Amino acid sequence: MVADKAYHSRERVVSLWIRGVEPLLPVRGRTDGRGLGRLRWVVERTLSWLHQFRRLRTRWERRSDIHQAFLTLAAAIVCLGKLPGVGL
C-alpha cells in the first residue's frame, strides 16, 4: 500500500503486515527520498482517466453493483483507448 505521511502509524503498519500487505508509508517528520511520488502518480493518473466519465466523478448511483458496472465499463474503455491503433 502506498500512501502519504498522514497515514503512517504503528497500528496501521502492523495491521497491514498482518493482512499480508507491504506498507510503503513514509515516516512523519522525516524526509526520505524513497520516491513514493512516482508510485502514487500511477494511481492519480488512473483516477484522472476514470474521472473523464461524469457518472464516476460524482457518485450518483445508490446501488454499489450499478456503480461497479459503470466503473468496469469505464476501465474497459480506458484500456481500449490505450491500445495502439485504436483511437477513441
LUMDRENVEX-401075 format. One record per residue (C-alpha): y negated, z, x. Coordinates in nm, 3 decimals. Example, Ala and Ser with C-alpha at 12.3 -4.5 7.8 and 13.67 -1.06 7.14 Angstrom:
REM LUMDRENVEX-401075
node Y->0.450 | Z->0.780 | X->1.230 $
node Y->0.106 | Z->0.714 | X->1.367 $
This chain:
REM LUMDRENVEX-401075
node Y->0.000 | Z->0.000 | X->0.000 $
node Y->-0.341 | Z->-0.094 | X->0.133 $
node Y->-0.647 | Z->0.093 | X->0.011 $
node Y->-0.976 | Z->0.225 | X->0.144 $
node Y->-1.064 | Z->0.568 | X->0.283 $
node Y->-1.132 | Z->0.716 | X->-0.060 $
node Y->-0.759 | Z->0.708 | X->-0.139 $
node Y->-0.642 | Z->0.895 | X->0.169 $
node Y->-0.500 | Z->1.240 | X->0.110 $
node Y->-0.193 | Z->1.417 | X->0.243 $
node Y->-0.040 | Z->1.444 | X->-0.107 $
node Y->-0.085 | Z->1.073 | X->-0.173 $
node Y->0.063 | Z->0.971 | X->0.162 $
node Y->0.367 | Z->1.196 | X->0.112 $
node Y->0.413 | Z->1.068 | X->-0.243 $
node Y->0.410 | Z->0.708 | X->-0.123 $
node Y->0.660 | Z->0.776 | X->0.158 $
node Y->0.894 | Z->0.948 | X->-0.092 $
node Y->0.883 | Z->0.634 | X->-0.308 $
node Y->0.960 | Z->0.416 | X->-0.005 $
node Y->0.612 | Z->0.264 | X->0.016 $
node Y->0.440 | Z->0.239 | X->0.354 $
node Y->0.080 | Z->0.360 | X->0.312 $
node Y->-0.187 | Z->0.174 | X->0.508 $
node Y->-0.470 | Z->0.413 | X->0.429 $
node Y->-0.745 | Z->0.473 | X->0.685 $
node Y->-0.824 | Z->0.838 | X->0.752 $
node Y->-1.156 | Z->0.969 | X->0.624 $
node Y->-1.421 | Z->1.040 | X->0.884 $
node Y->-1.260 | Z->0.821 | X->1.149 $
node Y->-1.343 | Z->0.465 | X->1.237 $
node Y->-1.034 | Z->0.285 | X->1.349 $
node Y->-1.000 | Z->-0.085 | X->1.398 $
node Y->-0.674 | Z->-0.134 | X->1.210 $
node Y->-0.811 | Z->-0.442 | X->1.038 $
node Y->-0.728 | Z->-0.343 | X->0.682 $
node Y->-1.012 | Z->-0.562 | X->0.559 $
node Y->-0.808 | Z->-0.871 | X->0.641 $
node Y->-0.522 | Z->-0.743 | X->0.427 $
node Y->-0.747 | Z->-0.634 | X->0.141 $
node Y->-0.922 | Z->-0.971 | X->0.147 $
node Y->-0.600 | Z->-1.136 | X->0.029 $
node Y->-0.590 | Z->-0.908 | X->-0.274 $
node Y->-0.959 | Z->-0.953 | X->-0.354 $
node Y->-0.928 | Z->-1.331 | X->-0.322 $
node Y->-0.629 | Z->-1.337 | X->-0.555 $
node Y->-0.809 | Z->-1.126 | X->-0.813 $
node Y->-1.107 | Z->-1.362 | X->-0.798 $
node Y->-0.873 | Z->-1.657 | X->-0.863 $
node Y->-0.733 | Z->-1.478 | X->-1.168 $
node Y->-1.079 | Z->-1.383 | X->-1.292 $
node Y->-1.159 | Z->-1.752 | X->-1.337 $
node Y->-0.982 | Z->-1.705 | X->-1.669 $
node Y->-1.208 | Z->-1.535 | X->-1.919 $
node Y->-0.926 | Z->-1.359 | X->-2.104 $
node Y->-0.826 | Z->-1.183 | X->-1.784 $
node Y->-1.177 | Z->-1.093 | X->-1.668 $
node Y->-1.223 | Z->-0.867 | X->-1.969 $
node Y->-0.902 | Z->-0.747 | X->-2.125 $
node Y->-0.929 | Z->-0.815 | X->-2.497 $
node Y->-0.557 | Z->-0.803 | X->-2.567 $
node Y->-0.432 | Z->-0.475 | X->-2.707 $
node Y->-0.067 | Z->-0.560 | X->-2.658 $
node Y->0.049 | Z->-0.547 | X->-2.298 $
node Y->0.310 | Z->-0.821 | X->-2.348 $
node Y->0.042 | Z->-1.070 | X->-2.454 $
node Y->-0.179 | Z->-0.972 | X->-2.159 $
node Y->0.119 | Z->-1.011 | X->-1.925 $
node Y->0.188 | Z->-1.357 | X->-2.068 $
node Y->-0.171 | Z->-1.468 | X->-2.001 $
node Y->-0.155 | Z->-1.317 | X->-1.652 $
node Y->0.169 | Z->-1.504 | X->-1.577 $
node Y->0.025 | Z->-1.828 | X->-1.712 $
node Y->-0.292 | Z->-1.787 | X->-1.503 $
node Y->-0.088 | Z->-1.715 | X->-1.189 $
node Y->0.119 | Z->-2.028 | X->-1.250 $
node Y->-0.195 | Z->-2.240 | X->-1.296 $
node Y->-0.349 | Z->-2.098 | X->-0.976 $
node Y->-0.028 | Z->-2.163 | X->-0.779 $
node Y->-0.001 | Z->-2.515 | X->-0.920 $
node Y->-0.360 | Z->-2.585 | X->-0.815 $
node Y->-0.284 | Z->-2.475 | X->-0.458 $
node Y->-0.004 | Z->-2.729 | X->-0.415 $
node Y->-0.101 | Z->-3.027 | X->-0.202 $
node Y->-0.169 | Z->-3.339 | X->-0.405 $
node Y->-0.218 | Z->-3.153 | X->-0.733 $
node Y->-0.577 | Z->-3.131 | X->-0.845 $
node Y->-0.660 | Z->-2.903 | X->-1.136 $
